[in-house]
Amino acid sequence: MSRKLIECVPNFSEGRDMSIIKQITDAAESVDGVKLLDVDPGAATNRTVVTFVGEPEQVIEAAFRAVKKASELIDMRGHHGEHPRMGATDVCPLIPISGVTMEECVEYARALAKRIGEELQIPVFCYESAAFTPERKNLAVCRQGEYEALRKRFNEDGVKPDFGPCEFNDFVAGTGATAVGARDFLVAINYNLNTTSTRRANSVAFDVREKGRKKREGDPITGPVVKDENGNIVWIPGTLKGCKAIGWFIEEYGIAQVSMNVTNINETPVHVAFDEVNQKAFARGIRVTGSEIVGLIPKRVLIDAGKHYLAKQNRSAGIPEGDIINIAVKSMGLDDLKPFNPREKVIEYILEDMDKSAKLIDLTCKGFAEETSRESPAPGGGSISAYMGALAAALGAMVANLSSHKQGWDGRCPEFSAWAEKGQNLMYELLHLVDEDTAAFNKIMDSFSLPKKTDEEKKARTAAIQAATLYATEVPLRTMKAAFKTFELVDAMAVEGNPNSVSDAGVGALAARSAVLGAFLNVKINAAGLKDRELAEKLIQEATIIAEKAVALEQEIIAKVNEKIG
């Protein structure tokens, strides 16, 4: 299951006083669930770039608190720096990382902008994808003239921000204005070349970058630059949209690189850019030996790349996540110059490693069995049911992968790869439910331990118990639904998959049935504790239908398996 994550990268107009910067980042970190990933102050620019990540609601709250704190601590009337700026919080972009669409991110950004404008009385412009007008998509338009031009823009020119006051009053004189936006993730990637020539590296960069190169008359290098009727330089566009690139020589490595910013990874995925740079370099007698990613990246960048290169090899992409990422690393040569550790570069992995809470699925098979056997009631049947469902999905994925690589079946690789990917997705969903079921039980126990001395406490305790009981009923129902989906996979593999693995498909059906029926028991026992009997009966009825269908499907699949075995 994809966790909803967005990143926020606010830029504050202070890069010298670390005590101020610390107070701002402390304000952001005061929100539970928000993880501070990076703080990058610059003395010359007098500007600090902060990066934090979390679930949308958490990030929005953290961003608001940081903007508020910055408005209290930074006085723009005395601010000077090399970087363009118009406010204490100059820009505050939101970036979708996982489980969030750009459209959703736009709504989050506009909601944040509205709150800053109304509650803090700071003028706010919405830019990039969050812009209300086409011209304001460009940050430079929103920030035109920088802080020094705000008085004239608001009071004389009548420029209206999207939210907040439309005047340059004493308060705004201190805070300046802020731009809040939604944009795609920017990936900084350098391509290593087997040359020391900066000029040739630039040639490749000009071939691919969106801006391209200047058009010249006659000789493409030394000829006079072509200009249009207005005297503007005419450019020949490069082949990659949303990409900026230059060539440079890196003395540390003794090689030239094409240095690129991919500003829209949906329009131009990183692996597409890599292949294009490779092709253009080869056409110029140069070889790309590898690449290096600068900074952090969302997991999907590597997952999409790995699947791309697996498809080019006519191999199934329905393999574990780590294997897909390894294919991406090797295919793009991300370990060419130095070891590449995904745990240190992928945002989602960094967040996982920051979370110190113990997880059942991180235990060994032996450890999980031993933990289950102890006298504590959790993990129990619910977690075991989810795990059996995960094993059913894993078996289905295995048969699909074996089928995709079966000699003589090369043409069916995409078909079986799709089945294998479905199996992997179901497996990870059910593995998540292993821990969620135990967490649900623990919530019930926590609610029973709440104080009950006063009538108010008793009422709150009862409400908490009922909420926890409902949650503990819904989780195994989700397990039933996820495990039930595996029947389609194992059935297809029993009928269409590698005949040598038909017994594995059969075991998958048996495991899926046990997962469904095991989770059904937990639905019934937990629903018994619900005071809302109408809701309880509705949940049990839904679960009963799934259980009955699971029994029938398991029998059908096992019959097919036995028929094939003979």
N, C-alpha and C positions, 0 to 999 in steps of 0.2 A: 504494500500500500504506500502510495506517494504522500509524504507529509507535506502540508501546505507551508511553504517557506518563501519569504521575500527578504531581500537585502535592502538596506538603506545606507546611502553614502553621503551624508551631509558634509558640506564644506563650511567651516567657521572662520570668520575673519580675525583670527588670532593664531599666530604660529610661534610666539616667543615666550609668553608667560605660561609655563607649564602648569601652574596652580589653577589658572582659569580653565585650561584645557581639561585638567583632571576633574574639575567640578562639573563640566559639561558632560564628560563621558560617564561620570558617576551617576548623573541624572538619568542617562539612557540605561545604564546597567541596573538601576533601581527597579526596573520592571522585570518581574519573574519571567523566565523563559527566553529573555533576550541575551544573545551571546555577542560580546564585543570581539571582533576579529582583528581589527587593525586600527592604529592611531598613527598618522603620518604628518607631523608638524613640519612646516618650512619657515625658516627665519627670514629669508629674503622675500618670499611671497607674503609673509605674515599671515599665513593661512594654514589650517589643519584639516586634513581629510580623514574622516572617521568612518569606519565600516562596521556595521552590526547586522545581525540576522536573527530571524525568529519567525513565528507564525504571524500572519498579517495584523491581527488586533494588537498583539504585543508590540510589534515593530512600530505601528502607528502611535501608540501611547508613548513609547520610548523616544520617538522622533519629536513628538510634541513637547515632552519634558526637556529634551536637549535644546530645542529652539527657545523655549521659555527661559531656561537657565542662561543661554547665550545672550538673550535680550536684556537680562539683568546684569550681566557682567561685562559686556563689550559695548563700548560707546564709539559709534562710527564717526563722531565728530573729530576724533583724534587718530583715526586709523589711516595708515599708509602701508602700501605693499606693492610688489611687482605684479601680482595677479589681478585681473579684472574682478571687481566685486561691487555689490550694491547694498549689502546688509550684514548684520552680525552673523546671521545664518544666511550665507549667500545663496546656496542651492541645496535642495534636499530631494534627491531623486529616489524613487522606489523601483526596485528591480525584481521581476519574478524569477525565482530560483527553481522551485519544484511544486507541482500540484496547483499552480496559480496561472491563469491566463493573463495576457497583457490587458485585455478588457477589464478583468477584475482589478488589476493593478491600477488602472486608470481611475476606477471608482474609489479605491483606497486613497490614491494621491489627492483627488479632488475633495474627499472627505477631510483629509488632513489639512489641506489648504484652507478649507472653509473654517475649520476649528481654529487654526492659527489666526486667521483674519478676524473672526468674531470674538474669540476669547482673549487673545493677546493684543488685538488692535494693531497688528503688523500688516502692511500692504503685501499681498501675495499674488504673484503671477504664476499661472500654470503653463508649463512648457513641455516640449517633446510630445509624447503620446497623450498626455493629460491636457494639452492645450485646447481651449475652446474655439480658437480661430487659427487658421493655417499659418499666419505670419508669426504667431507666438510659439509655434513649435520650435523655432530657432531661439535658443537661449540668448544669443547676442541681441536680438530684437527686444526681448524682455529687459535686458540689462543695459540697453543703449545709454551711453553717457556715464554709466556706472553710478555710484552713490552721489557724486557731485552734481549730477543732472536731475536728481529726483525732485528737488524743489521746483525747478522750472517745469518739468514734465507734469507734475501733479497740479501745481497752483496756477501755472500760466497756460500750458498746452492742453490741460484738461484730460490727460491720460488717466484712464481708470484701471486699476488693478482688477484682477478677477474676484478677489475677496479682500476685506479689510478697508481701512480708511482711504479716501481718495484725496488726501491732503497731506502736505508736508508740515506737520505740527511739531511741537517740541519733543513729543514722545518719539515720533517717527524719525526725527533728526538723530536720535540716539540709536534706534534699532535699525534704521534703513529698511529696505524691502527684501523680500525673500522669494525665490523661485522654487516651486514644488513641482516635480515632474514624475513621469513614469517612462522608463526606457528599458530597452533590452540590455542584457548583460554584455559588457565589453570584455573581449578576450584579447590580451596582449600576447602575441606569439612571435618568436623569431625563428627564421628558417636558416639552418647552417649550410653554407655552400663550400664546395671544394675549390675555392678560389680566394685570393687575397685582394682582389680588385673591387674597390668600392664602386667604381664606375659601372662595372658589369652587374654588381648587385643592384645598383640603382636602376639599371636597364630592366632587370627582371621586375623590380618593384613598380616601375612605371607601366610595365606590360599588364599588371594585374590590378593595381589600385583603381578605385572607382574614378578618381580624378583623372587618371591617365597621364599623358605627357603633352607638352606644347606642340602644336602643329607647326611644321617648318616648311619653307619652300626649298625644293631641291634636296640637298643633303639633309637627312633626318636628324643629324647631330649638330652640324655647323651652319645649316641654312638659316636665313632670316625667319624670325617668328611671325606667323600669320596672325593678323588682327582683323576683327569684324568692322562693320561700318561705323561702329561707335568707339572704335579704338581699343576694344577689349581683346585680350589674348584668346585665341581659339585653341581648345583642348581636344585631344583625341582620347576618348574615354578608355579606361582599362576594362578588363573582363570580369572583375568581381565587384558586385554591389556591396555597399556598406563596409568597405575596406579602405584603410589608409595605410600607406607603406612607403618606406625609404630604404636605401641601402647604406650600410656602414661597415667599418672594419673594427673588430673586437680584438684589441691587443692581447687581452688575457688568454684568448683561445687561439690567436694567430690565424683567424679566418674572417671572411666577410659574411655578413648576414643580410637577409631581407627582414627588416623589422616591421611588423604589421599590427595594427589595431583592427580587430573585427568588431565593428560597432553594431551589427545586427546578425546574431547567430542563427536567427530563423531564416533570414533571406540568404545568408551565406554561412552554412555550417563550417566549423573549423576544418573538418576533413576535406570538404570541397575546396577550401582555400589552399590546403596543403597540396592536394593533387594538382591544382592549377599552377601553383608556384613551381612544383616539380616539373610539370610539362613545359612551362615557359623557360625555365632554367635549362632543361635538356635541349631545347631548341637553340639555345645560345652556347651549347657545348659545356654546360655547367651541370653539376649533379648536386641535388639536395641530399646531404648526408644524415640529416635529422632535424629536430626542432626543439625549442625550449619554450615552455609556457611561463610567463612572468605573472606572479601573483596567484590568486585563487580562481577556481573555476567551478561552475555547477557540475554535478555528476553527469548530467545528460550530454554534456559536450563529449565526454569520453565514451559513454554508452552508444551514442549515435555514431561516433567514429568507428567503434569496434564492430557494430552491426554492419556498417558500410563495407568495411574490409572483409568481413566474413562473407557477405553477399558476393563480393568480387571473387572470392575463393570458392563460391558455390558450396558454402558450409552453413550449417544451421546456426542461427543466432539464439536458439533456445537453450543456452548454457548459463551456468552461474554468472552473476554480475561481475565477480572478480576476474573470471576468464575473459569476458568481453573487454573489460578495461585493459587487461594485459595485451590483448590483440591490438587495441588502439595505441598503447604505448610503444609496442614493437613496430607497428605499421608506420607511425609518424616519427619514429626515432626519438621519442621524448627523453630517452636515457642516453642519447649520443654523447653529450658533454659531461654529464654527471648523473648519478642515480636519480630516478624519478620515483618518488614515494606518493602514491595516491592519497594515503592517509594524511599527508601534509599539504596537499594541493587541492583536494576536493572539499568544497564547503560542507556538504552533508556528512562526510566522514569526520571532519574536524568537530562538527557538532556532536556526532555520536561519541567521539572520544572524550569530549568535554563532559558528557553525561556519565557520571561515575556509578549510577545505579546498576546493580547486578541484574542481569537478564538470564532467564532460563535457557533461551536458545543459544547463549554463548557457552553453556556448559558442554562438556563432552557427553557422548552417549551414556557412558558409565556414570558420570557426574549427575546427569539428569535422572537416571534411574535411582541412584542413591538418594538424591534430594527428594524424590517422590516417595521413597520407602520410609522416610523419617516420620516421627510421630506428629509432625505438624500437618494440618489438614490441606495445606496448599504447598506445592501444586497437587491437584487431584484429577478427578475424572474429566473435568472440562479441558484442562490443559493437555491431558493425554489424548483426548478426542481430537483436539486441534492438531496435535502432532501427528496422529495417524492420518488425518486428512492431508497434511503436508507431505507425508511419505507417499500417499496415493498419487498426489500431483507429481511428485518427484519421479515415481515409477513411470507414469504416463509420459513425462518429458524425456526420460531415458529411452523408452521405446521409440519415441518420435525421432530423437537424435540418431539412434542406431539405424533407423529406417532411412533417414536423410542421407546417410553415408554408405548405404548398402550398395555393393557393386551392381551396376546395371540399372540402378534407380536414380541416377544423377538428375534426370529431368524432373523428378518429384521432390527435389530438395526444398524448393520454396514452400510446397505444401506441408511437408513434415516440419520444416522450420517454424511455420506459423503455429502448428500444434505444440511444438516444444516451447515456444515463447509463452503460449497460453498456460502451459503447465508450470513454467517458472513463475509467472505472475500469481497463479493460484497458490503455489508453494509458499511464496513470500507473504501473501496475505494470511495464510493459515499459520505460518510461523509467528507472525505478529500477534495472532489471536492466542497463541500459547501463553505469552506473557500477559496479554490483556485479560484472559480469563482469571488468572491468579490475582491480578490487580483488582478485578471486580469483586472477588471474594474478600480481599483485604479491605476494600471500601465498606463492605457490610460489617466486618469486624470493628473497623474504626468508628462507624456510626453507632454501634451498640455500646461503645466505650464513652460516648459523649455524656456530659453531666445531666442529671435529671432531678435536681433538687427543687426547682421552682416549676410552676406551670408553664412558663415561657420556655424554659430549658427542655421540659418534657415534650412540648409541642415541636420545638426545633429538632429534638432527637428523633421523634417519630417521623418527621418529614425527611430527615436525612436517611433513616433506615429504609423508608419506602423508595426514595430516589436510588439508593444503592442497590436495593433488591430488584428494582426495575432494570437497572443497568446490568446486574448479574444475570438477569433473564434474557436480555437482549443480546449479550455477548455470545452465549452458546447458540442462540438462534442464528446469529451471523456465521458462526462456525458451521452450522448445518447447511446454510445456503452456499457457503464457499465450498465445503466438501462435496455437496451435491453436484456442483458444476464439474467436478472431476470425472463424473460418470461419462459425460460426453467425450472427454479426452480418452479415457481408458477403453471405452467402447470402440471408438474410431481406431485405436491402436490394435485392439483385438481383431478387428475385421480387416483393416488396411495396412497395419504395420508389419514390420519384419516378422515372418512366421516363427523364426527361431526364438523370439522374445514374447510369444503370445502368453506364456505362463506368467510373465511379469505383469502384463496387462491385467490378467486375472487376479493376481495378488493385489494390484492397485484397486480393483473393484471391491475386493474383500475389505481392504483397508478403508475405502471410502464409505462403505456401508457401516462399518464399526464406528467411524468418525461421526456419521450422521446420527446413528442410534445412541451413541454415547453422549453426544451433545444434547440429544432429545431428553434424556434422563435429567440433565441439568436444567433444561428449560422448565420441565415439569416441577422439579423440587423447588426451584427458586420462585416460580410463578405462584406456588402455594402460599408464599409469604406476602403476596400483594393484597392489599385491602380493596383495591379497585378490581372487583371480580369480573366485571365486564371486559376490562383490558386483559386480565389474566387468561380468561377463556379464549379471547381472540388470539393471543400469542400461542397458546397451546394448540388451538385448532390449526393455525398456520404451520406449526411445527409437526403436527400429526400428519398432515398431507405430505410434507416433505419426506417424513420417515417412511410412510407407506410406499411412496414412489421409489425411494432408495432401495427398499427390500426387493421390489419388483425388478428394478434395473439390474441390481446385483445378480439376481437369478438368471436374467436374460443373458448377461455378459458371460457369466460362468458357463452357461450352456454353450455359447459360441466358442469359448476357449476349449472346453472339453471336446467339442466336435472337431476342432482343428488338431488337438493333440491326438485324438483317436483312442 
